């Protein structure tokens, strides 16, 4: 565990990195808060929100995880938590991982030159600015992956994990949407409860709204691309099914012609001592004539039934659309 303390004119900021349970208990006693609030402040399922306990406000922000896995796609895997406890005398920040954003907040304070004029509202606004900045690069990378996914959509040979990749992109965009929307909602509640000036949060608000727009755009685009991919796969299946049906249609027509002919050939090929027309000098030609008559009759019948016509795909598509 490590801690950093910065004193201001009317209050101080204390930052705790991965505090022990004993430290959390002491902090709860100092701020007159239920121990459960401190113990659970870094619960992995917590989303951005604000709670009020007497004169102390508990804010929970989610910042980008420093080292995310390639297949990370949930809010818990993509982001990490920073708990802020704001009272009249101090601001306490608690987080489990060393975060560059916290260091940037401290740097911004030092760059200001003086801490006398820094108010709690401005201090919280600094946290919001760093939280908003953290989403820029992940969303830029997500847009690049979306472009790559779109280009590979029309390749004849796609990877086996193509659909799975699209699913991960959709899940990531959805997680970013959720965090950004909740963070913006929290900002509105925070401005009201702490009576903050909107000017302090304007830059962070603009960045968050822009990031939310990008996340929603990626989500909508990937959803459309996935639907297009499924439609293309369905079209390929339909085309393959149509070709199979065409082959079966041709084979069926051929079998209609050859079945009666095979029957005649089988009858006259029996090994009986006496078969009509077998010894007749015109027997062969009479049999051929009968076969031709049968084939002609079948052909006329099939033509009348329309079985010899090729299916009209255009008209069938129009009928389906109606």
C-alpha positions as CSV (number, residue, x, y, z in Angstrom):
1,X,0.0,0.0,0.0
2,X,1.1,3.6,-0.7
3,X,-0.4,7.0,-0.1
4,X,0.0,10.5,-1.3
5,X,-1.1,13.6,0.5
6,X,-1.5,17.2,-0.9
7,X,-2.6,20.0,1.3
8,X,-4.7,22.9,-0.1
9,X,-6.0,26.1,1.4
10,X,-9.2,24.8,2.9
11,X,-8.9,21.0,2.4
12,X,-6.5,18.2,1.5
13,X,-6.3,15.4,-1.0
14,X,-5.2,12.0,0.1
15,X,-4.6,9.2,-2.4
16,X,-4.5,5.5,-1.4
17,X,-3.1,2.8,-3.6
18,X,-4.4,-0.7,-2.8
19,X,-5.1,0.0,0.9
20,X,-5.4,-2.8,3.4
21,X,-8.6,-3.7,5.2
22,X,-7.3,-2.1,8.4
23,X,-6.7,1.2,6.6
24,X,-10.2,1.2,5.1
25,X,-11.6,0.6,8.5
26,X,-9.7,3.6,9.9
27,X,-10.9,5.8,7.1
28,X,-14.5,4.7,7.7
29,X,-14.1,5.7,11.4
30,X,-12.6,9.0,10.5
31,X,-15.4,9.9,8.1
32,X,-18.1,8.3,10.2
33,X,-19.1,6.0,7.3
34,X,-20.3,2.4,7.5
35,X,-17.4,0.0,7.2
36,X,-19.2,-1.8,4.4
37,X,-19.0,1.3,2.2
38,X,-15.2,1.4,2.4
39,X,-14.8,-2.4,2.1
40,X,-17.0,-2.6,-1.0
41,X,-15.9,0.7,-2.6
42,X,-13.7,-1.1,-5.1
43,X,-16.1,-3.9,-5.8
44,X,-15.6,-5.1,-9.4
45,X,-19.3,-4.8,-10.3
46,X,-19.6,-1.2,-9.2
47,X,-20.5,1.3,-12.0
48,X,-20.1,5.1,-12.0
49,X,-22.5,6.5,-9.4
50,X,-22.8,8.8,-6.4
51,X,-24.0,8.1,-2.9
52,X,-24.4,10.5,0.0
53,X,-23.7,9.7,3.7
54,X,-24.3,12.7,5.8
55,X,-21.8,15.4,4.7
56,X,-19.7,12.9,2.7
57,X,-20.2,12.1,-0.9
58,X,-19.0,8.8,-2.3
59,X,-18.2,9.0,-6.1
60,X,-17.1,6.1,-8.1
61,X,-15.4,6.6,-11.5
62,X,-14.2,4.0,-13.9
63,X,-10.9,4.7,-15.8
64,X,-9.3,2.7,-18.5
65,X,-7.5,-0.4,-17.3
66,X,-3.7,0.1,-17.7
67,X,-3.0,-3.4,-19.2
68,X,-6.0,-4.9,-20.9
69,X,-6.1,-8.3,-22.6
70,X,-6.7,-8.4,-26.3
71,X,-10.0,-10.2,-25.9
72,X,-11.2,-8.0,-23.0
73,X,-14.8,-7.0,-23.8
74,X,-16.6,-6.3,-20.5
75,X,-16.7,-3.2,-18.3
76,X,-14.8,-5.0,-15.6
77,X,-12.1,-6.1,-17.9
78,X,-11.7,-2.8,-19.8
79,X,-11.9,-0.4,-16.9
80,X,-10.7,-0.1,-13.3
81,X,-12.3,1.8,-10.4
82,X,-11.4,5.0,-8.6
83,X,-13.4,5.7,-5.5
84,X,-13.6,9.3,-4.3
85,X,-14.9,10.4,-0.9
86,X,-15.6,14.1,-0.7
87,X,-16.1,15.8,2.6
88,X,-15.7,19.4,3.8
89,X,-12.1,18.8,5.0
90,X,-10.7,16.4,2.4
91,X,-10.9,14.4,-0.8
92,X,-9.9,10.8,-0.5
93,X,-9.2,8.7,-3.6
94,X,-8.8,4.9,-3.4
95,X,-7.8,2.6,-6.2
96,X,-6.2,-0.9,-6.5
97,X,-3.8,-0.3,-9.5
98,X,-1.2,2.3,-10.1
99,X,-2.8,4.7,-12.6
100,X,-1.2,7.2,-14.9
101,X,-4.3,9.4,-14.6
102,X,-3.7,9.8,-10.8
103,X,-0.2,10.9,-11.5
104,X,-1.5,13.4,-14.1
105,X,-3.8,14.9,-11.6
106,X,-0.9,15.5,-9.2
107,X,1.2,16.9,-12.1
108,X,-1.6,19.3,-13.0
109,X,-1.8,20.5,-9.4
110,X,2.0,21.2,-9.4
111,X,1.8,23.0,-12.7
112,X,-0.9,25.3,-11.3
113,X,1.9,26.7,-9.0
114,X,-0.4,27.3,-6.0
115,X,-2.9,25.2,-4.2
116,X,-4.6,28.0,-2.3
117,X,-7.0,28.8,-5.1
118,X,-7.7,25.1,-6.0
119,X,-11.2,24.2,-4.8
120,X,-12.8,20.8,-4.3
121,X,-14.9,21.3,-7.4
122,X,-11.8,22.0,-9.6
123,X,-10.1,19.0,-8.0
124,X,-12.9,16.7,-8.9
125,X,-13.0,18.2,-12.4
126,X,-9.4,17.2,-12.8
127,X,-10.3,13.6,-12.1
128,X,-13.1,13.8,-14.7
129,X,-10.7,15.3,-17.3
130,X,-8.2,12.4,-16.8
131,X,-11.0,9.9,-17.0
132,X,-12.3,11.4,-20.2
133,X,-8.8,11.5,-21.8
134,X,-8.2,7.9,-21.0
135,X,-10.9,6.8,-23.5
136,X,-9.4,8.6,-26.5
137,X,-6.8,5.9,-27.5
138,X,-8.9,2.8,-26.9
139,X,-11.7,4.3,-29.0
140,X,-9.3,5.2,-31.8
141,X,-7.9,1.6,-31.7
142,X,-11.5,0.3,-31.8
143,X,-12.3,2.4,-34.8
144,X,-9.2,1.1,-36.6
145,X,-10.3,-2.5,-35.8
146,X,-13.7,-1.7,-37.2
147,X,-12.2,-0.5,-40.5
148,X,-10.1,-3.7,-40.7
149,X,-13.2,-5.8,-40.0
150,X,-15.2,-3.9,-42.7
151,X,-12.4,-4.5,-45.3
152,X,-12.2,-8.2,-44.5
153,X,-16.0,-8.6,-44.7
154,X,-15.9,-8.9,-48.5
155,X,-13.0,-11.2,-48.7
156,X,-13.9,-14.6,-50.1
157,X,-11.7,-16.3,-47.5
158,X,-12.5,-15.2,-44.0
159,X,-10.8,-16.5,-40.9
160,X,-12.7,-19.0,-38.8
161,X,-12.9,-16.4,-36.0
162,X,-14.3,-13.7,-38.1
163,X,-17.7,-13.7,-36.6
164,X,-16.2,-14.0,-33.1
165,X,-14.0,-10.9,-33.7
166,X,-17.1,-8.9,-34.7
167,X,-18.8,-10.1,-31.5
168,X,-15.8,-8.9,-29.4
169,X,-15.8,-5.5,-31.1
170,X,-19.5,-5.1,-30.5
171,X,-19.1,-6.1,-26.8
172,X,-16.3,-3.6,-26.4
173,X,-18.2,-0.7,-28.0
174,X,-21.2,-1.6,-25.8
175,X,-19.1,-1.5,-22.6
176,X,-17.6,1.8,-23.6
177,X,-21.1,3.2,-24.2
178,X,-22.3,2.0,-20.8
179,X,-19.4,3.5,-18.9
180,X,-19.4,6.8,-20.8
181,X,-23.2,7.2,-20.4
182,X,-23.1,6.5,-16.7
183,X,-20.1,8.9,-16.2
184,X,-22.0,11.7,-18.0
185,X,-25.1,11.0,-15.9
186,X,-22.9,11.1,-12.8
187,X,-21.5,14.4,-13.8
188,X,-25.0,15.9,-14.0
189,X,-25.8,14.6,-10.5
190,X,-22.5,15.8,-9.1
191,X,-22.9,19.3,-10.4
192,X,-26.3,19.5,-8.6
193,X,-25.3,17.9,-5.3
194,X,-21.9,19.7,-4.9
195,X,-23.2,22.9,-6.4
196,X,-20.3,22.9,-8.9
197,X,-19.9,25.4,-11.7
198,X,-20.5,23.8,-15.1
199,X,-17.5,25.7,-16.5
200,X,-15.2,23.5,-14.4
201,X,-16.5,20.4,-16.1
202,X,-17.1,21.7,-19.6
203,X,-13.9,20.3,-21.1
204,X,-14.4,16.9,-19.6
205,X,-18.1,16.9,-20.6
206,X,-17.2,17.8,-24.2
207,X,-14.6,14.9,-24.3
208,X,-17.0,12.4,-22.8
209,X,-19.8,13.4,-25.2
210,X,-17.4,13.1,-28.1
211,X,-16.2,9.7,-26.9
212,X,-19.8,8.5,-26.3
213,X,-20.6,9.5,-29.9
214,X,-17.7,7.5,-31.3
215,X,-18.6,4.5,-29.1
216,X,-22.2,4.6,-30.3
217,X,-21.1,5.0,-33.9
218,X,-18.7,2.0,-33.7
219,X,-21.5,0.0,-32.0
220,X,-24.0,0.8,-34.7
221,X,-21.5,0.2,-37.5
222,X,-20.4,-3.2,-36.2
223,X,-24.0,-4.2,-35.7
224,X,-24.8,-3.3,-39.3
225,X,-21.7,-5.1,-40.5
226,X,-22.6,-8.2,-38.6
227,X,-26.1,-8.2,-40.0
228,X,-24.6,-7.7,-43.5
229,X,-22.3,-10.7,-42.9
230,X,-25.1,-12.9,-41.8
231,X,-27.2,-11.8,-44.8
232,X,-24.2,-12.6,-47.2
233,X,-23.8,-16.0,-45.6
234,X,-27.5,-16.7,-45.9
235,X,-27.3,-15.6,-49.6
236,X,-24.5,-18.1,-50.2
237,X,-26.5,-20.8,-48.5
238,X,-29.5,-19.9,-50.7
239,X,-27.4,-20.0,-53.8
240,X,-25.9,-23.4,-52.9
241,X,-29.4,-24.7,-52.1
242,X,-30.7,-23.4,-55.5
243,X,-27.9,-25.1,-57.4
244,X,-28.6,-28.3,-55.5
245,X,-32.3,-28.1,-56.3
246,X,-31.5,-27.4,-60.0
247,X,-29.4,-30.6,-60.1
248,X,-32.1,-32.6,-58.4
249,X,-34.7,-31.2,-60.9
250,X,-32.6,-32.3,-63.9
251,X,-32.0,-35.8,-62.4
252,X,-35.7,-36.1,-61.6
253,X,-36.7,-35.2,-65.2
254,X,-34.1,-37.7,-66.6
255,X,-35.4,-40.4,-64.3
256,X,-39.0,-39.8,-65.5
257,X,-37.8,-40.6,-69.0
258,X,-35.6,-43.5,-68.3
259,X,-37.7,-45.4,-65.7
260,X,-40.4,-46.6,-68.3
261,X,-37.6,-47.3,-70.8
262,X,-35.7,-49.3,-68.3
263,X,-38.9,-51.2,-67.5
264,X,-39.4,-52.2,-71.2
265,X,-35.7,-53.1,-71.5
266,X,-36.0,-55.2,-68.4
267,X,-39.1,-57.0,-69.5
268,X,-37.7,-58.0,-72.9
269,X,-34.4,-58.9,-71.3
270,X,-36.0,-61.7,-69.2
271,X,-34.8,-65.3,-69.8
272,X,-38.1,-66.8,-70.7
273,X,-38.3,-69.3,-73.6
274,X,-41.1,-67.3,-75.2
275,X,-41.4,-63.5,-75.2
276,X,-43.6,-61.7,-77.7
277,X,-41.7,-59.9,-80.5
278,X,-38.4,-61.4,-79.5
279,X,-38.3,-63.6,-82.6
280,X,-40.1,-61.0,-84.8
281,X,-37.8,-59.5,-87.4
282,X,-39.1,-56.0,-86.6
283,X,-39.2,-56.6,-82.9
284,X,-36.3,-54.4,-82.1
285,X,-37.6,-51.5,-84.2
286,X,-41.1,-51.8,-82.8
287,X,-39.6,-51.7,-79.3
288,X,-37.7,-48.5,-80.2
289,X,-40.8,-47.0,-81.6
290,X,-42.7,-47.7,-78.4
291,X,-39.9,-46.2,-76.4
292,X,-40.0,-43.1,-78.6
293,X,-43.8,-42.8,-78.2
294,X,-43.5,-43.1,-74.5
295,X,-40.7,-40.5,-74.3
296,X,-42.7,-38.1,-76.6
297,X,-45.8,-38.5,-74.5
298,X,-43.8,-37.8,-71.3
299,X,-42.2,-34.8,-72.9
300,X,-45.5,-33.3,-73.9
301,X,-46.8,-33.9,-70.4
302,X,-43.8,-32.3,-68.7
303,X,-44.0,-29.3,-71.0
304,X,-47.7,-28.8,-70.2
305,X,-47.0,-29.1,-66.5
306,X,-44.1,-26.6,-66.8
307,X,-41.6,-28.9,-65.3
308,X,-39.1,-28.2,-68.1
309,X,-39.1,-24.5,-67.7
310,X,-36.3,-22.8,-65.8
311,X,-37.4,-21.0,-62.6
312,X,-37.9,-17.3,-63.0
313,X,-35.8,-15.9,-60.1
314,X,-36.8,-12.3,-60.7
315,X,-40.5,-13.0,-60.5
316,X,-40.1,-15.2,-57.5
317,X,-38.1,-12.5,-55.7
318,X,-40.8,-10.0,-56.5
319,X,-43.5,-12.3,-55.2
320,X,-41.5,-12.8,-52.0
321,X,-41.1,-9.0,-51.5
322,X,-44.9,-8.6,-51.9
